[in-house]
């Protein structure tokens, strides 16, 4: 019974974001060293600004850290978010969102076992919204808007995890790389609100 209790306690500790963040392999975040990650946590615990220099000598900063969420500014143009999400009473997965902002922001989403033993299939936990999901119904599009839409030939989205709940928000960022005239023409045919997914029984659902 003692060993069983110790094992359960170790499992719970292993699924705390501080522990998960420090244990994150270099292959997942090559910019940050283990010392970088440990320093960020120590700085925040001391009410200091959690700023470090990454492997290439550039500034990185931990913006937010809770028991199940972390937000890192990994470079001038890149951010890293992670959220621990429950699959069942004893198992959690790591949802990781990496975002790069150049002329427009774009995010990639991956899922991992909480002990980093393997990367999990994204489609087991999430079906990404299509480009059409961000547009108003097709019957509202004018011929001019259809032509403008064709110029939006890249499907770019910014994804954001919430530190407060188990939601994932998608913002359509393709218009950001268009010229001002085309952007304004396109925006009037887009839905005004972002698309929000909620974590429900081990999966993100719209």
N, C-alpha and C positions, 0 to 999 in steps of 0.2 A: 504493500500500500504506500509506503514511504517513497519507493522508487517511482511508482505511478504518479504520485502527487508532484514529485520533482520534475518528471517528464512533462506533465501538463503545464507546470509553471514555466519551464523553459520554452515550451511552445508558445505560450502567451507572450513572453518577452520577445521572442523571435519575430512576432508579428506587430511589434511597436515600430512606428516609423523611424525613430532614431536608429534603432538597431538595423532595420532593413536598409536605411540610407547608407550607413557606414559600410555595410556588408556588400553593397552594390559592386559588381565586378567592373574592372577597368574596361572590359570589352563593351559594356553598356554605356558608360560615360567616360570616354578616354581623356576628356579635358580635366577631370577632377581626380586628384590623388586621394588616397585614404586619409592622409594628414589634412588635406583641404576640407574633407567632409567632417572630420572630427573637430577641426578648429572652428568651423562654422557653428556647429552645435554648442561648443564651449562658449563662443562669443555671445550667442543669443542667450544662453543660460546666465551670462554675466551682464545682461542688458547692454551689450555692446553691439555696434554695427558689425554684422557677420560678413566682412569683406576679406577675400583671400586672393592670391595670385595663382591661376591655374597652371597646368603643365607648360604652357607656352608663354607664361609670364604676363598674361592678360588678367584683368580684374574679373572676379566672379563674386556674386553676393547671394547669400541665403536671405530671402525676403520673408518667408513664413515657414514655421514648423509647428505642427500640432501632433497629437498622438497618431493620427492617420493620414496626414497630408504634409507635403513639402513643396515649396516653390523656390527655385533657384534661377537667378539671372546668370547664365553660364558664360555669356559674352555680350558684347554690345548689341548683337542682333539675335541672340538665342536665349530661350528660356526652357526650363525643365520643370514639369509638374509631376507629382506622383500621389496616388491615393490608394490606401489599403481598403479593399472592398470585400465584404463577406460573401462567400459562396454558400456556406452552411454554418452550423454552430461552431465548428472547429477549424474551418479552413478559410483563408483569405487569399486574394490575388492582388498583385500590384498592377494598377493601371498607370501607364506612363505616357505623358504627352510632351513631345518635343516640338517647339515652335521656332521657326526662323523667319525673321522679318527683313525683307530687302525692299523692293518696290511694293511688294505685298506680303502679308504674313501667310504662312502655310504650316500646318501641323501634321505630325505623324503620331499614331497611337499604337502602343504595343502593350501586351499583357504578359506578366511573368508570375511564376510561382513565388510565394513570399520568401522562400529560402534561396531564390535565384538559381534553382537547380535546372530550370528549363524555361524557354520562352513558349508561351501558349498561343494557340491559334486565335487571332483577333476575331474571326467570324463566329467563334463560340460565344463571345460576349457582346458583340456589337455588329450591327449592319450599318455602315456609314450612310448618311443621307446623300441622295443623288443631287445633281445640279438642279434638276427640275423641282426638287422640294423647296428651293429658295425662291422660285418664281410664282407669280400669280397665275391663275388658270390660263391655259393657252388661248382661250377665246378672247382674252383681254389684250393680246399682243397685236400691235399694228404691224404692217409690212416693214415699216422703218425699224421697229423694235426687233423684229426677227433678224433683220440684217445686222443690227447692232449686237444682238445676242451671238451671232456667228463670230463676231470679232472677239468675244470672250471665249477663246479657244482653250484656255487652261481652267481646270476646275480646282480652285484654291479655297481652302477653308481654314479658319482659325478655331481650334478647339480649346476649351477652358474647363478645367475641373473646379469644383467648388470646395473650399476649405470647410464650409459650414454644413453641407449635406452631401448626399450621394448623387449629384447631378452632373451632367456633362453638356456644355453649351457649344453649339456650332454657329460660327459667323461666316457668311459668304464673303470672301475677300477678293474674289476675282476682279471686281470693279476697280480696285485700288491700282492695278497696273495699266488700266486703260487711260487714254488721254481724257482731259476734262470733259470735252464735248460728248464723247461716247459714253463716258461714265454717267453723266447726267441723264442721257437718254435711257440708259439701262436701269438706273436706280428707280425710276418711276414704275417699273414693271416687277420689282422685287418685293417680296413680303417684308414688312417693316420690322417684325420681331425675329430674333434669332431662333434657331431650332434647339429645343431643350430635351435631353434624354434623362430618364430616371433609372437608377439601379433597382431592379426588382427581381428577386429570386435568382440571383446570380447572373443577371444579364441587363445591359442597358436597353431600355425601350423608349420610343418617342412618346 
